[in-house]
């Protein structure tokens, strides 16, 4: 296999003689995750939904949602949840409303239809370095914060939850920031997420969250991925936050499939 760096925390795995992703040893991929938080696989054969499940099961039990194991994600007309509309999707971690025991370790994607247009890129944020690079004063604020989130359930997630802002994210216990981004203006009219810092009044809570947003969006922590048909992407959900840039129009039809691995 040919490996090259994609970004500060990601690598690209290029297929060589064998283009069957199912025949790539899981131990080989797990070992790559010691050096990377995100892996992009290119040049491999497409997988059916059953094959996506079979590939994913080699890394652990799978999270089963109302729709099954494989989530089909593309823009819809008049959606009930903002993940299916053309607006921006806030930084978040997957499985947030299910609690710690059902928080996926990995998310595995296949791109069915790419976006060879501007807009709709998936944004990944290195939450571990974002915490470790903070100055001592801000780091103390982050460690002390407990965040409460509330949103109406209109798709496969929703409800009320409360999480420490800083959690151990990796096998070696390195802490990172676990957060659902506040103030997504593209979501205010469909199912907004209320985000607040426990123990703070609204004014101070909002000021802290805006400071956090600005910190997470520093370019040194980000990678923005424009999808190409036929590629696969797998990332560590405990190390990276992710979101999405807005599409330029509702007619943009990027389509990806996802499986969650516990």
N, C-alpha and C positions, 0 to 999 in steps of 0.2 A: 504494500500500500504506500501511496505517496501522501505525506502529511505536510501541510503548510499552514502558517499562521493566518488567521482571518482578521483578528483584532487582538486587543490586549488580553482578552480572556477566552478567545475562541479559536478553533482550528478547522481546517478543511481536510476531509478524507476523500481522496480521489480513487475511484475504482481502478484496478489494474487488470489482470487477466480474468479474475472472477468478478462478475458484476451482480451476483446474487447477494443482497444484503443479509439474507437469512443464513448464509454460510460464513459470514464474518464472525469470528469467535467473540462471544460476549465478554470473555476475559480480556480480550484485546481492547474492546471499547471501554470497559470499566477502567482499564489501566490508563487510557487516554484522559479520562476524567480526573485523574490525579494532577494533570497539568493544565487542563482546560475546564471551563464551566459550560461551554457550548461547542457542539460538533456539527458541522455541515457536511453532508455526504453527497457527492456528485458523481455522475456516471454510472449509477446503479439502476437495475431494472425496477420498474414500478411494482407496487405491492397492492394486492386486493385488501379489503378490510380484514378478512380472516388472516391474511399474511401479516398485516400490521400488528394484529393481536398476537400472533405467534412469535413475531420478532420481539415485541415488548415484554412478553411473559418470561423471557429469558433473564430479565433484570429484576424481577420481583412480581408480587401480585398486582393486579390491575384495579383501578378504581372504576366501578360500574356506576354510571349515571342513569337517569330515567330513560335516556335514548340508547343505552348500551355502553360499549367500550369506546367506540369510534365516533368522535364529534366532527360533524361537517360544518365548517365555518365559512360563510360567504354573506355578502350584503343581501338584505331582503327588503322588499317594499313594505312600508308601514309596520315595522317590527315592534314588538312589545318591549324588547330589551335593547339597550344601546350598543351591545357587542355586534348586533346585526345591521347597524346603520352606518352611514358613511362618515360620521364624525370621529373625532379623536377618542381613543380608548386610554384611560388613565393607567399609569404604572400600578402594578398589583402583583400578587403571587397567586398561583392557581390553588384551588381547594380551600380558600380562606374561610369560607362559611361552614366548613365541615369539621373544623377542629384539628388539633395536632396529630391525632392518630390517623387521619385520612388526608393529610397534606401530602401530595405527590412528591416523590424524590426527583423524578424525571418527567418531562413532557416530550413526547415524540411526535413529530409532524411529517406529513407528506404533502408536497405542493401539487395539486391537481391542475390548477390554472394559475399562472404567474401574473405578476403585475409589472409589465415592461413599460409602465407609465409612472409618472411622478405621483406620489401619494399612496397611502395604505401600507407603508413600510412598518414592519414590526420593530419596536424599540426594545433593546435589552440594556439593563442597567446593572453594573457590578456593585451589588449592595455591600459586599464584604470590604472592598477597597474604599467605597464611599464612607464606610464607618471608620476604617483604620486610618484614613487620611485626614480625618477631622481633627481640629485643634482640641486641646484638652477641655476647654470650656464648653464647646459645642458637643463634644463626645459625652460629657457628663449630663448634659441636657437630654441627649438621645437615650442614654442608658436609664434615665429616671422616668422616661415617658411611657405611659400606657395609653393605648389609643382605642377608642370605641367607634365602630362602624355600624351604620344602619341603612338598609335599602329594602324596598319592597321586592319580594320574589316574583319576577315576571318571566324567568327562564329557568335554568337548572340551578340557580343559586340565589341567595338572598337571605334576609333576616337581620339579626343583631349579634355582634360579636365584639369581644374586647381582647386585645393582644398587647404584650410588651412590644415596644418599637424595636428593640434590639434583642435578637435571639441567637443562640448557637446554631450555625448553619451547616457546618461541615463535619466530617468524621473526626477531625482533630480539634473540634470545638471552637474554631474561629468564629467570632460573632459577626453578624451582618444585620442590615436593616430590613425588617419585614413590615411592609406598608402598602396601603391602598391610597393612591394619590387623591388629595382633596382638590376642590375647585375646578372640576372638569366642566367648563362652560358648554361643551357640546352635549352634555348629558342632563342639563337642568330641566328640560321639558318632557322627558320620557320616564326615567326612573333614577333620579339623583341619589348619590351616596352621601349621607351625612357623616362627616369625619370630625372627631373632637378629641382633645387631649384630656384625659381624666384629671380632675382636680384643678383645672384652669377655667377661668371665665372665658366666654366666647371670644372676646377681643384678644386676649393673650394667646389663646389656643390657635386662632387664625394666624396671628403673627408668627408663631412658632412653625406652623405647618407651611406657610409661604416661604419661610427661611429654609425649611427642609426640602421643599420642591426645587428651589433654586440650586441647592447643593446637589441633589440627585441628577439634575439636568446639566451638570458640567460635562463638557465634551469628553473629558478623559475617562469618564465612567460609562460612556454610552457606545453602543453599536446599533446602527439602523440597517435592517435587512430588507432588501427588495427581493421578493420571491421569484424564482425561476421554475417553470414547470418541470417536474420530474425529480427535483432535489428533495432530500430529507434533512431534517434538522432535529437535534436532540439537545436539551439543555437541562442543567441542574436547577430545579425550581427552588431549592433551598439557598442558592447562592445568587441568583439573578432575579430581579424584578423585570416585568415586561409590560409593554403597552403597544399602542399603534398610532401612527400618524393618521390624520384624516385623509379620506379619499377626495379626489377632486370633484367627483360626481357620483350619484347613486348608480350610474350605469357601469362603473368600474367593477369588474366581476372576478376579482381574485378569489380563489377557492383553495382552502387547505383543510386537511384532516388531522385530527389529534387524538392521541391515546395518553392517559395518565398512568404512571407507574409508581406504586407505593414503595 
